[in-house]
């Protein structure tokens, strides 16, 4: 089973700005592109996505941006406006992916990657669940070339052109870790080893609860409840329709999320006491990266990934102890506490068996053995020994 490879532009500003400008002017009236860009940045932050510098906005300016947003939104709901901005006018799959191969076989990138939203990151594309590597290592490695879809509208030091690769599983939730950053015009080679772990159900170090079955299910749930839902009584709009436990909650107004932006995007993470699943699959990765020395660049990012072998390591927790382990443990504990060893037990057992054999032989001779001679007493009371017949 291939791990979930989820590719995300570092920032959530990969949008169709020309279409957004037209709709903005149609609802707000004439406005320059700088004003529209700032309102779009306000919407990105107000949707719960990271890397927007909201500290440059005063409270008065936030209210101005919120009024422009409400005028632009018109009679649309928060969720409908979010869908219009990020789904209808977000970057397209064919814009993000330049080309895909499996070994020498050309693949349709948009058939094996589907859109998904990642916590704090934005709209991304993840590998479909049923994709499987069909040959070993280089023969069937998946090679992906990506284009840059960041517009650079977000100012500040975090606006570096990068793609973030998340390593997850088949569950919908994608947490902020594990992840790797792909730099512009770098070649990246990833090799995976898969391990399947089966722990005893009563082991306190694992869980059977549904919220602990995925790599990030527990983390995303607790983050969403503690940081957004419980204090604000609403949810980030990008999880609506994706996570069933927020379907009945309203989407947060952008101003509410902007005012709590520092808490929502904080890198100081609480300990949510999440446990791994008792039955789980882990994909361990080794990454090599270097500058891409290709002479012609039709792409911005390049990554190659595969399993070295079509095998997995299986680890199972069992209750049984092997004979060698039992003898070793018994001998070690006995030698530690009573000053004897396994050989002492063997000698004791042999001595008991020897005594038992001697005792059994005496009982047998005394009560069960046949006489070896017979005494015959004649009429004259003379005792004559008659040898037994042969």
BELMO-V480540 format. One record per residue. RES is the residue in one letter. PHI is phi in degrees with one decimal (NA if undefined). D_FIRST is the distance of its C-alpha to the first C-alpha in whole Angstrom. Layout:
RES;PHI;D_FIRST  RES;PHI;D_FIRST
This chain:
X;NA;0  X;-74.5;4  X;-69.0;6  X;-75.1;9  X;-96.5;12  X;-119.9;15  X;-101.8;18  X;-133.8;22  X;-60.5;25  X;-59.7;27  X;-112.7;29  X;-92.7;29  X;-97.3;32  X;-79.7;31  X;-130.7;33  X;-88.0;35  X;-68.2;38  X;-61.1;41  X;-66.0;40  X;-68.8;40  X;-60.9;43  X;-62.1;45  X;-69.3;44  X;-62.8;45  X;-65.2;48  X;-64.1;49  X;-103.2;48  X;-95.9;50  X;103.3;52  X;-64.2;53  X;-157.5;51  X;-74.8;50  X;-64.6;47  X;-63.6;47  X;-65.0;47  X;-62.7;45  X;-60.3;42  X;-69.0;43  X;-65.6;43  X;-64.7;39  X;-61.8;38  X;-61.9;40  X;-68.7;37  X;-60.2;34  X;-66.8;36  X;-73.2;37  X;-95.9;33  X;93.8;32  X;-96.8;30  X;-82.6;31  X;74.3;33  X;-107.8;36  X;-84.5;40  X;-85.2;41  X;-69.9;44  X;-79.1;46  X;-96.3;47  X;-76.6;50  X;-61.7;50  X;-66.0;52  X;-70.3;50  X;-60.8;47  X;-66.6;49  X;-63.2;50  X;-64.7;47  X;-66.8;46  X;-65.4;49  X;-64.0;48  X;-61.9;44  X;-64.5;46  X;-65.8;48  X;-65.3;45  X;-64.9;43  X;59.4;46  X;-94.3;45  X;-83.0;42  X;-78.0;40  X;-59.1;38  X;-68.9;35  X;-67.0;36  X;-68.1;37  X;-61.0;34  X;-62.5;32  X;-65.0;35  X;-72.7;34  X;-97.4;31  X;-92.8;29  X;-74.5;32  X;-122.1;33  X;-83.5;30  X;-63.7;29  X;-92.3;27  X;-60.1;24  X;-70.1;26  X;-80.7;28  X;-80.8;25  X;-94.8;23  X;-87.3;25  X;-165.3;22  X;-141.2;19  X;-136.0;18  X;-121.7;15  X;66.8;17  X;-100.0;21  X;-88.0;19  X;-77.8;21  X;-114.3;18  X;-85.8;20  X;-57.6;19  X;-77.9;20  X;-91.0;18  X;-103.8;14  X;-124.7;15  X;-125.9;17  X;-69.3;20  X;-157.2;20  X;-103.9;22  X;-110.7;21  X;-46.8;24  X;70.6;27  X;-91.5;25  X;128.7;26  X;-81.0;24  X;-132.7;21  X;-129.4;18  X;-118.3;14  X;-67.3;11  X;-66.1;11  X;-66.7;8  X;-92.1;8  X;-76.3;8  X;-135.5;6  X;-73.6;8  X;-104.8;10  X;-148.9;13  X;-79.3;13  X;33.6;14  X;-64.0;17  X;-65.5;17  X;-136.7;14  X;-61.7;14  X;-90.5;14  X;-113.5;17  X;-129.7;19  X;-117.1;22  X;-120.1;23  X;-101.9;27  X;-84.2;29  X;-114.2;29  X;-73.1;31  X;-91.4;35  X;81.3;36  X;-74.6;38  X;-84.5;37  X;-88.4;40  X;113.0;39  X;-68.7;38  X;-83.7;34  X;-91.0;34  X;-67.2;33  X;-74.5;31  X;-149.3;27  X;-120.2;24  X;-105.0;22  X;-107.2;18  X;-100.4;16  X;-109.9;13  X;-130.5;12  X;-141.1;9  X;-76.8;9  X;-80.1;13  X;-65.8;16  X;-69.8;18  X;-121.3;17  X;-80.5;20  X;-81.5;22  X;-137.4;20  X;-76.3;18  X;-152.2;19  X;-135.2;20  X;-100.1;23  X;-101.9;23  X;-90.3;27  X;-61.0;29  X;58.9;29  X;-110.5;27  X;-97.9;24  X;-127.4;21  X;-120.1;19  X;-116.7;16  X;-121.8;14  X;-116.3;11  X;-125.9;11  X;-101.5;8  X;-126.8;11  X;-110.8;11  X;-115.0;14  X;-128.4;16  X;-107.0;20  X;-64.5;23  X;-59.6;23  X;-90.8;27  X;-71.8;26  X;-69.4;27  X;-90.3;25  X;-141.5;22  X;-139.5;22  X;-105.4;21  X;-65.0;23  X;-56.8;21  X;-74.8;21  X;-109.9;20  X;-77.9;16  X;-90.4;15  X;-61.3;15  X;-122.4;18  X;-61.3;19  X;-65.9;22  X;-64.2;23  X;-63.9;23  X;-61.3;25  X;-66.7;27  X;-61.3;28  X;-63.1;29  X;-71.4;31  X;-79.6;33  X;-95.2;33  X;-114.6;34  X;-65.2;34  X;-65.6;36  X;-76.8;39  X;-110.3;39  X;59.0;38  X;-160.2;36  X;-133.1;32  X;-66.3;31  X;-66.9;31  X;-74.3;27  X;-94.5;26  X;-68.2;28  X;81.2;26  X;-106.6;23  X;-111.2;23  X;-63.5;25  X;-77.6;27  X;-117.1;29  X;-62.2;30  X;-89.6;33  X;-94.3;34  X;-74.8;36  X;-78.7;35  X;-67.9;37  X;-67.8;40  X;-55.4;39  X;-62.3;42  X;-64.4;41  X;-71.6;38  X;-65.6;40  X;-68.4;42  X;-111.7;39  X;-63.5;37  X;-63.8;38  X;-70.1;36  X;-67.5;33  X;-99.4;32  X;-62.8;33  X;-88.2;31  X;-84.7;33  X;-100.9;30  X;-76.1;31  X;-85.4;30  X;-89.4;28  X;55.4;27  X;-81.0;24  X;-110.2;22  X;-71.0;19  X;-70.1;17  X;-68.0;18  X;-114.2;15  X;-151.4;12  X;-118.3;9  X;-118.1;10  X;-113.2;10  X;-98.4;13  X;-118.3;14  X;-123.1;17  X;-120.8;19  X;-123.0;22  X;-139.7;24  X;-160.6;28  X;-59.8;30  X;-86.2;29  X;-96.8;32  X;-60.9;31  X;-77.7;35  X;-118.3;34  X;-110.3;32  X;-102.0;31  X;-137.5;28  X;-110.7;28  X;-135.1;25  X;-139.8;22  X;-143.3;19  X;-126.4;17  X;-143.6;13  X;-169.0;11  X;-87.4;10  X;-62.9;13  X;-129.0;12  X;-85.4;10  X;-138.6;10  X;-135.2;10  X;-90.4;13  X;-113.5;14  X;-125.3;17  X;-126.7;19  X;-91.1;22  X;-128.7;25  X;-90.7;28  X;-68.6;30  X;-113.4;32  X;-70.0;32  X;-55.7;36  X;-63.6;36  X;-66.6;35  X;-63.5;37  X;-62.5;40  X;-63.8;39  X;-67.0;39  X;-62.9;42  X;-63.9;44  X;-65.4;43  X;-68.0;44  X;-64.6;47  X;-62.1;48  X;-76.2;48  X;-101.8;50  X;-121.6;52  X;70.8;53  X;-130.0;52  X;-127.5;49  X;-62.7;47  X;-62.7;50  X;-63.8;53  X;-64.6;51  X;-64.0;51  X;-63.0;55  X;-63.5;55  X;-63.9;54  X;-63.7;56  X;-64.2;59  X;-63.3;59  X;-63.2;58  X;-62.7;61  X;-63.0;63  X;-64.4;62  X;-64.1;63  X;-62.3;66  X;-64.4;67  X;-64.7;66  X;-65.3;68  X;-63.1;71  X;-63.0;71  X;-64.4;70  X;-63.3;74  X;-75.4;75  X;-114.7;75  X;-122.3;73  X;-79.5;75  X;-84.8;78  X;-68.9;81  X;-91.9;82  X;-143.7;86  X;-127.7;88  X;-94.0;92  X;-107.5;94  X;-108.2;98  X;-73.0;101  X;-66.8;104  X;-84.9;106  X;62.2;103  X;-91.2;102  X;-85.5;99  X;-125.7;97  X;-85.4;94  X;-105.1;93  X;-66.2;90  X;-67.4;87  X;-70.6;87  X;-89.2;85
